[in-house]
Amino acid sequence: DLKKCVTSSPQCTVLDFQKPDFVEVLVLMSTILLVEGVPAKVEDVCKMCVELGCDIRSLLLSLQLWSCSASPIFDPPIPPSPSSTPATDATTTTISTAPDHLKLNSIPFT
């Protein structure tokens, strides 16, 4: 038994790792995307969490590759004047906090 072998040695410490639950991982990945200024749909992040089994290392790598392969950098659109503002869908919000020179084409964050 490997655990007995490891614990019998005074120089070794046994570290018990526990896989984080789905909601923790989803919140963490969404927060990372928000902080890094990479807009994304919650559904897309959710799919990635499911497909990668909530493996944080794999998710971070996938998010990095995903953000680097997005559409080219763009200039943010000029907001319309208040008199010509059309009604918007309240369920879709775009989050993009990156500096202008780092912004990628917007993907709605719902």
N, CA, C and O atoms as a Tinker XYZ file with bonds, in Angstrom:
   440  protein
     1  N      0.848000   -1.188000    0.000000    73     2
     2  CA     0.000000    0.000000    0.000000    64     1     3
     3  C      0.889000    1.245000    0.000000    63     2     4     5
     4  O      1.684000    1.443000    0.919000    81     3
     5  N      0.756000    2.072000   -1.018000    73     3     6
     6  CA     1.605000    3.251000   -1.192000    64     5     7
     7  C      1.399000    4.264000   -0.073000    63     6     8     9
     8  O      2.363000    4.878000    0.382000    81     7
     9  N      0.172000    4.448000    0.375000    73     7    10
    10  CA    -0.098000    5.432000    1.418000    64     9    11
    11  C      0.605000    5.053000    2.718000    63    10    12    13
    12  O      1.141000    5.925000    3.402000    81    11
    13  N      0.610000    3.766000    3.070000    73    11    14
    14  CA     1.308000    3.318000    4.277000    64    13    15
    15  C      2.797000    3.582000    4.144000    63    14    16    17
    16  O      3.446000    4.018000    5.095000    81    15
    17  N      3.335000    3.315000    2.961000    73    15    18
    18  CA     4.760000    3.522000    2.707000    64    17    19
    19  C      5.112000    5.001000    2.854000    63    18    20    21
    20  O      6.121000    5.346000    3.470000    81    19
    21  N      4.293000    5.855000    2.297000    73    19    22
    22  CA     4.567000    7.292000    2.341000    64    21    23
    23  C      4.388000    7.835000    3.749000    63    22    24    25
    24  O      5.207000    8.631000    4.209000    81    23
    25  N      3.327000    7.418000    4.448000    73    23    26
    26  CA     3.056000    7.970000    5.774000    64    25    27
    27  C      4.006000    7.448000    6.832000    63    26    28    29
    28  O      4.168000    8.080000    7.876000    81    27
    29  N      4.637000    6.313000    6.589000    73    27    30
    30  CA     5.575000    5.790000    7.587000    64    29    31
    31  C      6.901000    6.538000    7.562000    63    30    32    33
    32  O      7.679000    6.446000    8.511000    81    31
    33  N      7.164000    7.269000    6.501000    73    31    34
    34  CA     8.395000    8.044000    6.404000    64    33    35
    35  C      8.191000    9.401000    7.076000    63    34    36    37
    36  O      7.225000   10.097000    6.764000    81    35
    37  N      9.080000    9.790000    7.993000    73    35    38
    38  CA     8.916000   11.068000    8.688000    64    37    39
    39  C      9.174000   12.281000    7.781000    63    38    40    41
    40  O      8.806000   13.401000    8.134000    81    39
    41  N      9.798000   12.068000    6.628000    73    39    42
    42  CA    10.128000   13.176000    5.737000    64    41    43
    43  C      9.026000   13.485000    4.731000    63    42    44    45
    44  O      9.118000   14.463000    3.989000    81    43
    45  N      7.995000   12.667000    4.703000    73    43    46
    46  CA     6.935000   12.841000    3.709000    64    45    47
    47  C      5.657000   13.357000    4.354000    63    46    48    49
    48  O      5.316000   13.004000    5.483000    81    47
    49  N      4.975000   14.188000    3.617000    73    47    50
    50  CA     3.674000   14.683000    4.039000    64    49    51
    51  C      2.655000   14.251000    3.000000    63    50    52    53
    52  O      2.860000   14.435000    1.800000    81    51
    53  N      1.566000   13.681000    3.462000    73    51    54
    54  CA     0.513000   13.252000    2.556000    64    53    55
    55  C     -0.444000   14.423000    2.344000    63    54    56    57
    56  O     -0.987000   14.982000    3.297000    81    55
    57  N     -0.633000   14.774000    1.098000    73    55    58
    58  CA    -1.565000   15.839000    0.741000    64    57    59
    59  C     -2.788000   15.213000    0.091000    63    58    60    61
    60  O     -2.685000   14.556000   -0.944000    81    59
    61  N     -3.928000   15.418000    0.696000    73    59    62
    62  CA    -5.172000   14.913000    0.123000    64    61    63
    63  C     -5.777000   16.007000   -0.743000    63    62    64    65
    64  O     -6.102000   17.090000   -0.257000    81    63
    65  N     -5.925000   15.715000   -2.030000    73    63    66
    66  CA    -6.511000   16.672000   -2.958000    64    65    67
    67  C     -7.966000   16.317000   -3.182000    63    66    68    69
    68  O     -8.331000   15.146000   -3.287000    81    67
    69  N     -8.780000   17.338000   -3.252000    73    67    70
    70  CA   -10.193000   17.140000   -3.517000    64    69    71
    71  C    -10.572000   17.968000   -4.737000    63    70    72    73
    72  O    -10.302000   19.168000   -4.803000    81    71
    73  N    -11.192000   17.315000   -5.685000    73    71    74
    74  CA   -11.604000   17.991000   -6.915000    64    73    75
    75  C    -12.673000   19.035000   -6.587000    63    74    76    77
    76  O    -13.643000   18.725000   -5.895000    81    75
    77  N    -12.505000   20.275000   -7.078000    73    75    78
    78  CA   -13.530000   21.297000   -6.815000    64    77    79
    79  C    -14.830000   20.950000   -7.532000    63    78    80    81
    80  O    -14.826000   20.274000   -8.561000    81    79
    81  N    -15.939000   21.422000   -6.975000    73    79    82
    82  CA   -17.215000   21.117000   -7.616000    64    81    83
    83  C    -17.419000   21.988000   -8.859000    63    82    84    85
    84  O    -16.712000   22.971000   -9.080000    81    83
    85  N    -18.396000   21.597000   -9.649000    73    83    86
    86  CA   -18.636000   22.220000  -10.951000    64    85    87
    87  C    -18.871000   23.723000  -10.837000    63    86    88    89
    88  O    -18.310000   24.500000  -11.609000    81    87
    89  N    -19.691000   24.131000   -9.885000    73    87    90
    90  CA   -20.028000   25.552000   -9.743000    64    89    91
    91  C    -18.783000   26.364000   -9.394000    63    90    92    93
    92  O    -18.590000   27.457000   -9.928000    81    91
    93  N    -17.934000   25.842000   -8.501000    73    91    94
    94  CA   -16.688000   26.542000   -8.152000    64    93    95
    95  C    -15.820000   26.767000   -9.383000    63    94    96    97
    96  O    -15.290000   27.859000   -9.591000    81    95
    97  N    -15.681000   25.723000  -10.195000    73    95    98
    98  CA   -14.844000   25.813000  -11.391000    64    97    99
    99  C    -15.458000   26.783000  -12.399000    63    98   100   101
   100  O    -14.744000   27.588000  -12.996000    81    99
   101  N    -16.755000   26.713000  -12.587000    73    99   102
   102  CA   -17.431000   27.608000  -13.528000    64   101   103
   103  C    -17.263000   29.068000  -13.108000    63   102   104   105
   104  O    -16.977000   29.926000  -13.943000    81   103
   105  N    -17.437000   29.349000  -11.830000    73   103   106
   106  CA   -17.269000   30.718000  -11.325000    64   105   107
   107  C    -15.819000   31.167000  -11.485000    63   106   108   109
   108  O    -15.560000   32.299000  -11.893000    81   107
   109  N    -14.876000   30.286000  -11.168000    73   107   110
   110  CA   -13.455000   30.624000  -11.291000    64   109   111
   111  C    -13.086000   30.942000  -12.739000    63   110   112   113
   112  O    -12.432000   31.950000  -13.003000    81   111
   113  N    -13.499000   30.095000  -13.672000    73   111   114
   114  CA   -13.162000   30.319000  -15.077000    64   113   115
   115  C    -13.836000   31.586000  -15.618000    63   114   116   117
   116  O    -13.219000   32.341000  -16.370000    81   115
   117  N    -15.081000   31.819000  -15.244000    73   115   118
   118  CA   -15.780000   33.035000  -15.679000    64   117   119
   119  C    -15.104000   34.280000  -15.119000    63   118   120   121
   120  O    -14.991000   35.295000  -15.805000    81   119
   121  N    -14.657000   34.197000  -13.875000    73   119   122
   122  CA   -13.960000   35.325000  -13.246000    64   121   123
   123  C    -12.635000   35.600000  -13.938000    63   122   124   125
   124  O    -12.279000   36.755000  -14.173000    81   123
   125  N    -11.907000   34.546000  -14.263000    73   123   126
   126  CA   -10.625000   34.709000  -14.960000    64   125   127
   127  C    -10.850000   35.388000  -16.308000    63   126   128   129
   128  O    -10.116000   36.308000  -16.669000    81   127
   129  N    -11.852000   34.943000  -17.048000    73   127   130
   130  CA   -12.153000   35.559000  -18.342000    64   129   131
   131  C    -12.518000   37.029000  -18.178000    63   130   132   133
   132  O    -12.088000   37.872000  -18.966000    81   131
   133  N    -13.306000   37.334000  -17.161000    73   131   134
   134  CA   -13.710000   38.717000  -16.919000    64   133   135
   135  C    -12.507000   39.588000  -16.572000    63   134   136   137
   136  O    -12.349000   40.681000  -17.118000    81   135
   137  N    -11.662000   39.106000  -15.668000    73   135   138
   138  CA   -10.483000   39.871000  -15.240000    64   137   139
   139  C     -9.510000   40.073000  -16.399000    63   138   140   141
   140  O     -8.895000   41.132000  -16.521000    81   139
   141  N     -9.375000   39.065000  -17.242000    73   139   142
   142  CA    -8.463000   39.162000  -18.378000    64   141   143
   143  C     -9.065000   39.946000  -19.543000    63   142   144   145
   144  O     -8.385000   40.217000  -20.533000    81   143
   145  N    -10.339000   40.306000  -19.420000    73   143   146
   146  CA   -10.973000   41.091000  -20.476000    64   145   147
   147  C    -11.344000   40.284000  -21.701000    63   146   148   149
   148  O    -11.405000   40.821000  -22.807000    81   147
   149  N    -11.592000   38.994000  -21.512000    73   147   150
   150  CA   -11.986000   38.130000  -22.625000    64   149   151
   151  C    -13.474000   37.827000  -22.478000    63   150   152   153
   152  O    -13.853000   37.016000  -21.633000    81   151
   153  N    -14.327000   38.465000  -23.289000    73   151   154
   154  CA   -15.759000   38.211000  -23.183000    64   153   155
   155  C    -16.102000   36.800000  -23.650000    63   154   156   157
   156  O    -15.527000   36.301000  -24.617000    81   155
   157  N    -17.044000   36.161000  -22.955000    73   155   158
   158  CA   -17.435000   34.800000  -23.312000    64   157   159
   159  C    -18.846000   34.523000  -22.826000    63   158   160   161
   160  O    -19.322000   35.134000  -21.869000    81   159
   161  N    -19.505000   33.597000  -23.497000    73   159   162
   162  CA   -20.837000   33.169000  -23.068000    64   161   163
   163  C    -20.676000   32.170000  -21.927000    63   162   164   165
   164  O    -19.770000   31.337000  -21.931000    81   163
   165  N    -21.569000   32.273000  -20.959000    73   163   166
   166  CA   -21.554000   31.331000  -19.842000    64   165   167
   167  C    -21.747000   29.909000  -20.366000    63   166   168   169
   168  O    -21.144000   28.969000  -19.849000    81   167
   169  N    -22.581000   29.753000  -21.384000    73   167   170
   170  CA   -22.829000   28.423000  -21.946000    64   169   171
   171  C    -21.544000   27.802000  -22.493000    63   170   172   173
   172  O    -21.314000   26.604000  -22.334000    81   171
   173  N    -20.707000   28.620000  -23.139000    73   171   174
   174  CA   -19.452000   28.109000  -23.691000    64   173   175
   175  C    -18.493000   27.677000  -22.586000    63   174   176   177
   176  O    -17.847000   26.634000  -22.685000    81   175
   177  N    -18.408000   28.482000  -21.541000    73   175   178
   178  CA   -17.535000   28.141000  -20.413000    64   177   179
   179  C    -18.062000   26.888000  -19.723000    63   178   180   181
   180  O    -17.286000   26.029000  -19.304000    81   179
   181  N    -19.375000   26.788000  -19.609000    73   179   182
   182  CA   -20.002000   25.616000  -19.001000    64   181   183
   183  C    -19.678000   24.351000  -19.797000    63   182   184   185
   184  O    -19.338000   23.320000  -19.217000    81   183
   185  N    -19.785000   24.434000  -21.130000    73   183   186
   186  CA   -19.455000   23.288000  -21.987000    64   185   187
   187  C    -18.003000   22.863000  -21.800000    63   186   188   189
   188  O    -17.699000   21.672000  -21.725000    81   187
   189  N    -17.107000   23.853000  -21.724000    73   187   190
   190  CA   -15.690000   23.530000  -21.539000    64   189   191
   191  C    -15.468000   22.816000  -20.210000    63   190   192   193
   192  O    -14.699000   21.858000  -20.137000    81   191
   193  N    -16.143000   23.285000  -19.157000    73   191   194
   194  CA   -16.002000   22.653000  -17.840000    64   193   195
   195  C    -16.469000   21.203000  -17.882000    63   194   196   197
   196  O    -15.829000   20.317000  -17.316000    81   195
   197  N    -17.593000   20.972000  -18.558000    73   195   198
   198  CA   -18.129000   19.614000  -18.659000    64   197   199
   199  C    -17.197000   18.735000  -19.484000    63   198   200   201
   200  O    -16.849000   17.631000  -19.065000    81   199
   201  N    -16.792000   19.222000  -20.658000    73   199   202
   202  CA   -15.972000   18.423000  -21.563000    64   201   203
   203  C    -14.592000   18.106000  -20.990000    63   202   204   205
   204  O    -14.029000   17.049000  -21.276000    81   203
   205  N    -14.048000   19.012000  -20.188000    73   203   206
   206  CA   -12.714000   18.788000  -19.625000    64   205   207
   207  C    -12.774000   18.256000  -18.199000    63   206   208   209
   208  O    -11.752000   18.190000  -17.516000    81   207
   209  N    -13.960000   17.879000  -17.749000    73   207   210
   210  CA   -14.099000   17.251000  -16.447000    64   209   211
   211  C    -13.692000   18.139000  -15.284000    63   210   212   213
   212  O    -13.219000   17.640000  -14.263000    81   211
   213  N    -13.867000   19.431000  -15.420000    73   211   214
   214  CA   -13.512000   20.409000  -14.376000    64   213   215
   215  C    -12.040000   20.336000  -13.981000    63   214   216   217
   216  O    -11.683000   20.679000  -12.854000    81   215
   217  N    -11.189000   19.893000  -14.897000    73   215   218
   218  CA    -9.739000   19.874000  -14.657000    64   217   219
   219  C     -9.217000   21.296000  -14.866000    63   218   220   221
   220  O     -9.159000   21.787000  -15.993000    81   219
   221  N     -8.843000   21.945000  -13.775000    73   219   222
   222  CA    -8.475000   23.361000  -13.835000    64   221   223
   223  C     -7.274000   23.604000  -14.739000    63   222   224   225
   224  O     -7.247000   24.596000  -15.468000    81   223
   225  N     -6.286000   22.724000  -14.707000    73   223   226
   226  CA    -5.108000   22.919000  -15.578000    64   225   227
   227  C     -5.502000   22.884000  -17.046000    63   226   228   229
   228  O     -5.079000   23.734000  -17.829000    81   227
   229  N     -6.308000   21.905000  -17.415000    73   227   230
   230  CA    -6.758000   21.799000  -18.811000    64   229   231
   231  C     -7.634000   22.982000  -19.201000    63   230   232   233
   232  O     -7.538000   23.493000  -20.317000    81   231
   233  N     -8.483000   23.411000  -18.284000    73   231   234
   234  CA    -9.352000   24.556000  -18.565000    64   233   235
   235  C     -8.551000   25.830000  -18.768000    63   234   236   237
   236  O     -8.824000   26.590000  -19.697000    81   235
   237  N     -7.567000   26.076000  -17.914000    73   235   238
   238  CA    -6.743000   27.280000  -18.064000    64   237   239
   239  C     -6.012000   27.282000  -19.400000    63   238   240   241
   240  O     -5.945000   28.310000  -20.074000    81   239
   241  N     -5.467000   26.138000  -19.780000    73   239   242
   242  CA    -4.775000   26.043000  -21.066000    64   241   243
   243  C     -5.760000   26.278000  -22.217000    63   242   244   245
   244  O     -5.460000   27.012000  -23.158000    81   243
   245  N     -6.924000   25.654000  -22.133000    73   243   246
   246  CA    -7.930000   25.822000  -23.186000    64   245   247
   247  C     -8.407000   27.264000  -23.280000    63   246   248   249
   248  O     -8.583000   27.791000  -24.379000    81   247
   249  N     -8.616000   27.907000  -22.132000    73   247   250
   250  CA    -9.041000   29.308000  -22.139000    64   249   251
   251  C     -7.962000   30.203000  -22.733000    63   250   252   253
   252  O     -8.262000   31.159000  -23.449000    81   251
   253  N     -6.707000   29.888000  -22.432000    73   251   254
   254  CA    -5.605000   30.678000  -22.993000    64   253   255
   255  C     -5.565000   30.532000  -24.512000    63   254   256   257
   256  O     -5.454000   31.523000  -25.235000    81   255
   257  N     -5.656000   29.295000  -24.990000    73   255   258
   258  CA    -5.634000   29.059000  -26.433000    64   257   259
   259  C     -6.854000   29.687000  -27.104000    63   258   260   261
   260  O     -6.748000   30.257000  -28.190000    81   259
   261  N     -8.006000   29.579000  -26.456000    73   259   262
   262  CA    -9.241000   30.130000  -26.992000    64   261   263
   263  C     -9.144000   31.650000  -27.108000    63   262   264   265
   264  O     -9.527000   32.220000  -28.130000    81   263
   265  N     -8.637000   32.304000  -26.071000    73   263   266
   266  CA    -8.558000   33.767000  -26.105000    64   265   267
   267  C     -7.524000   34.251000  -27.114000    63   266   268   269
   268  O     -7.692000   35.313000  -27.714000    81   267
   269  N     -6.456000   33.481000  -27.305000    73   267   270
   270  CA    -5.419000   33.882000  -28.265000    64   269   271
   271  C     -5.848000   33.644000  -29.709000    63   270   272   273
   272  O     -5.335000   34.296000  -30.620000    81   271
   273  N     -6.775000   32.726000  -29.928000    73   271   274
   274  CA    -7.187000   32.408000  -31.293000    64   273   275
   275  C     -8.459000   33.148000  -31.701000    63   274   276   277
   276  O     -9.003000   32.896000  -32.775000    81   275
   277  N     -8.932000   34.052000  -30.858000    73   275   278
   278  CA   -10.151000   34.808000  -31.171000    64   277   279
   279  C     -9.895000   35.755000  -32.334000    63   278   280   281
   280  O     -8.769000   35.881000  -32.816000    81   279
   281  N    -10.938000   36.404000  -32.767000    73   279   282
   282  CA   -10.841000   37.338000  -33.891000    64   281   283
   283  C     -9.852000   38.455000  -33.590000    63   282   284   285
   284  O     -9.515000   38.694000  -32.430000    81   283
   285  N     -9.391000   39.135000  -34.623000    73   283   286
   286  CA    -8.397000   40.185000  -34.413000    64   285   287
   287  C     -8.911000   41.331000  -33.544000    63   286   288   289
   288  O    -10.114000   41.493000  -33.341000    81   287
   289  N     -7.985000   42.100000  -33.050000    73   287   290
   290  CA    -8.286000   43.239000  -32.188000    64   289   291
   291  C     -9.142000   44.242000  -32.952000    63   290   292   293
   292  O     -8.957000   44.429000  -34.155000    81   291
   293  N    -10.062000   44.877000  -32.271000    73   291   294
   294  CA   -10.945000   45.830000  -32.923000    64   293   295
   295  C    -11.046000   47.112000  -32.112000    63   294   296   297
   296  O    -10.688000   47.152000  -30.935000    81   295
   297  N    -11.535000   48.147000  -32.757000    73   295   298
   298  CA   -11.836000   49.393000  -32.054000    64   297   299
   299  C    -13.256000   49.282000  -31.534000    63   298   300   301
   300  O    -14.150000   48.884000  -32.280000    81   299
   301  N    -13.491000   49.626000  -30.266000    73   299   302
   302  CA   -14.849000   49.509000  -29.732000    64   301   303
   303  C    -15.817000   50.411000  -30.495000    63   302   304   305
   304  O    -15.437000   51.501000  -30.921000    81   303
   305  N    -17.061000   49.970000  -30.671000    73   303   306
   306  CA   -18.029000   50.775000  -31.415000    64   305   307
   307  C    -18.380000   52.050000  -30.662000    63   306   308   309
   308  O    -18.299000   52.103000  -29.435000    81   307
   309  N    -18.767000   53.065000  -31.402000    73   307   310
   310  CA   -19.199000   54.324000  -30.798000    64   309   311
   311  C    -20.642000   54.138000  -30.348000    63   310   312   313
   312  O    -21.488000   53.734000  -31.145000    81   311
   313  N    -20.937000   54.429000  -29.069000    73   311   314
   314  CA   -22.311000   54.226000  -28.606000    64   313   315
   315  C    -23.277000   55.166000  -29.319000    63   314   316   317
   316  O    -22.921000   56.303000  -29.629000    81   315
   317  N    -24.512000   54.693000  -29.584000    73   315   318
   318  CA   -25.493000   55.541000  -30.265000    64   317   319
   319  C    -25.957000   56.668000  -29.349000    63   318   320   321
   320  O    -25.841000   56.582000  -28.127000    81   319
   321  N    -26.476000   57.708000  -29.954000    73   319   322
   322  CA   -27.007000   58.812000  -29.151000    64   321   323
   323  C    -28.254000   58.332000  -28.417000    63   322   324   325
   324  O    -28.946000   57.439000  -28.907000    81   323
   325  N    -28.556000   58.905000  -27.254000    73   323   326
   326  CA   -29.707000   58.436000  -26.463000    64   325   327
   327  C    -31.030000   58.477000  -27.216000    63   326   328   329
   328  O    -31.900000   57.645000  -26.959000    81   327
   329  N    -31.209000   59.414000  -28.133000    73   327   330
   330  CA   -32.480000   59.510000  -28.857000    64   329   331
   331  C    -32.668000   58.378000  -29.861000    63   330   332   333
   332  O    -33.799000   58.049000  -30.217000    81   331
   333  N    -31.565000   57.777000  -30.321000    73   331   334
   334  CA   -31.676000   56.707000  -31.313000    64   333   335
   335  C    -31.372000   55.336000  -30.726000    63   334   336   337
   336  O    -31.126000   54.389000  -31.473000    81   335
   337  N    -31.385000   55.213000  -29.401000    73   335   338
   338  CA   -31.072000   53.940000  -28.758000    64   337   339
   339  C    -32.234000   52.971000  -28.925000    63   338   340   341
   340  O    -33.335000   53.234000  -28.440000    81   339
   341  N    -31.997000   51.842000  -29.614000    73   339   342
   342  CA   -33.069000   50.855000  -29.770000    64   341   343
   343  C    -33.245000   50.043000  -28.485000    63   342   344   345
   344  O    -32.363000   50.013000  -27.627000    81   343
   345  N    -34.387000   49.395000  -28.372000    73   343   346
   346  CA   -34.615000   48.514000  -27.227000    64   345   347
   347  C    -33.637000   47.356000  -27.312000    63   346   348   349
   348  O    -33.397000   46.824000  -28.396000    81   347
   349  N    -33.071000   46.960000  -26.180000    73   347   350
   350  CA   -32.097000   45.866000  -26.168000    64   349   351
   351  C    -32.640000   44.689000  -25.397000    63   350   352   353
   352  O    -33.550000   44.826000  -24.579000    81   351
   353  N    -32.076000   43.541000  -25.665000    73   351   354
   354  CA   -32.432000   42.319000  -24.958000    64   353   355
   355  C    -31.758000   42.347000  -23.593000    63   354   356   357
   356  O    -30.530000   42.388000  -23.516000    81   355
   357  N    -32.530000   42.325000  -22.527000    73   355   358
   358  CA   -31.984000   42.445000  -21.172000    64   357   359
   359  C    -31.240000   41.197000  -20.731000    63   358   360   361
   360  O    -30.542000   41.232000  -19.717000    81   359
   361  N    -31.367000   40.086000  -21.466000    73   359   362
   362  CA   -30.701000   38.859000  -21.043000    64   361   363
   363  C    -29.278000   38.759000  -21.554000    63   362   364   365
   364  O    -28.535000   37.880000  -21.116000    81   363
   365  N    -28.877000   39.621000  -22.457000    73   363   366
   366  CA   -27.531000   39.555000  -23.018000    64   365   367
   367  C    -26.747000   40.796000  -22.618000    63   366   368   369
   368  O    -27.168000   41.925000  -22.869000    81   367
   369  N    -25.611000   40.564000  -21.996000    73   367   370
   370  CA   -24.738000   41.658000  -21.593000    64   369   371
   371  C    -23.348000   41.335000  -22.088000    63   370   372   373
   372  O    -22.891000   40.200000  -21.956000    81   371
   373  N    -22.676000   42.304000  -22.647000    73   371   374
   374  CA   -21.307000   42.094000  -23.086000    64   373   375
   375  C    -20.379000   42.662000  -22.033000    63   374   376   377
   376  O    -20.510000   43.816000  -21.625000    81   375
   377  N    -19.435000   41.835000  -21.596000    73   375   378
   378  CA   -18.473000   42.265000  -20.589000    64   377   379
   379  C    -17.111000   42.327000  -21.249000    63   378   380   381
   380  O    -16.640000   41.330000  -21.795000    81   379
   381  N    -16.487000   43.462000  -21.207000    73   379   382
   382  CA   -15.159000   43.631000  -21.768000    64   381   383
   383  C    -14.459000   44.749000  -21.014000    63   382   384   385
   384  O    -14.781000   45.924000  -21.189000    81   383
   385  N    -13.495000   44.375000  -20.171000    73   383   386
   386  CA   -12.818000   45.363000  -19.344000    64   385   387
   387  C    -11.359000   45.546000  -19.728000    63   386   388   389
   388  O    -10.624000   46.244000  -19.030000    81   387
   389  N    -10.930000   44.945000  -20.805000    73   387   390
   390  CA    -9.528000   45.042000  -21.212000    64   389   391
   391  C     -9.241000   46.432000  -21.758000    63   390   392   393
   392  O    -10.145000   47.111000  -22.244000    81   391
   393  N     -7.980000   46.858000  -21.679000    73   391   394
   394  CA    -7.615000   48.123000  -22.316000    64   393   395
   395  C     -7.937000   48.061000  -23.809000    63   394   396   397
   396  O     -7.949000   46.980000  -24.398000    81   395
   397  N     -8.195000   49.211000  -24.417000    73   395   398
   398  CA    -8.620000   49.252000  -25.817000    64   397   399
   399  C     -7.692000   48.485000  -26.751000    63   398   400   401
   400  O     -8.166000   47.828000  -27.678000    81   399
   401  N     -6.386000   48.553000  -26.531000    73   399   402
   402  CA    -5.467000   47.888000  -27.452000    64   401   403
   403  C     -5.454000   46.369000  -27.276000    63   402   404   405
   404  O     -4.842000   45.668000  -28.083000    81   403
   405  N     -6.118000   45.842000  -26.234000    73   403   406
   406  CA    -6.156000   44.398000  -26.021000    64   405   407
   407  C     -7.525000   43.786000  -26.287000    63   406   408   409
   408  O     -7.671000   42.566000  -26.210000    81   407
   409  N     -8.522000   44.591000  -26.596000    73   407   410
   410  CA    -9.878000   44.071000  -26.755000    64   409   411
   411  C     -9.999000   43.194000  -27.995000    63   410   412   413
   412  O     -9.439000   43.490000  -29.050000    81   411
   413  N    -10.751000   42.102000  -27.832000    73   411   414
   414  CA   -11.027000   41.181000  -28.925000    64   413   415
   415  C    -12.467000   41.389000  -29.351000    63   414   416   417
   416  O    -13.243000   42.032000  -28.645000    81   415
   417  N    -12.826000   40.844000  -30.512000    73   415   418
   418  CA   -14.221000   40.956000  -30.942000    64   417   419
   419  C    -15.122000   40.433000  -29.844000    63   418   420   421
   420  O    -14.841000   39.403000  -29.231000    81   419
   421  N    -16.175000   41.131000  -29.608000    73   419   422
   422  CA   -17.063000   40.867000  -28.484000    64   421   423
   423  C    -17.869000   39.592000  -28.681000    63   422   424   425
   424  O    -18.457000   39.362000  -29.738000    81   423
   425  N    -17.881000   38.773000  -27.642000    73   423   426
   426  CA   -18.737000   37.599000  -27.580000    64   425   427
   427  C    -19.687000   37.874000  -26.423000    63   426   428   429
   428  O    -19.209000   38.133000  -25.318000    81   427
   429  N    -21.005000   37.833000  -26.609000    73   427   430
   430  CA   -21.923000   38.174000  -25.518000    64   429   431
   431  C    -21.745000   37.261000  -24.316000    63   430   432   433
   432  O    -21.582000   36.050000  -24.468000    81   431
   433  N    -21.775000   37.826000  -23.149000    73   431   434
   434  CA   -21.709000   37.092000  -21.881000    64   433   435
   435  C    -23.112000   37.093000  -21.311000    63   434   436   437
   436  O    -23.590000   38.117000  -20.823000    81   435
   437  N    -23.779000   35.932000  -21.371000    73   435   438
   438  CA   -25.174000   35.887000  -20.931000    64   437   439
   439  C    -25.315000   35.153000  -19.637000    63   438   440
   440  O    -26.425000   35.021000  -19.121000    81   439
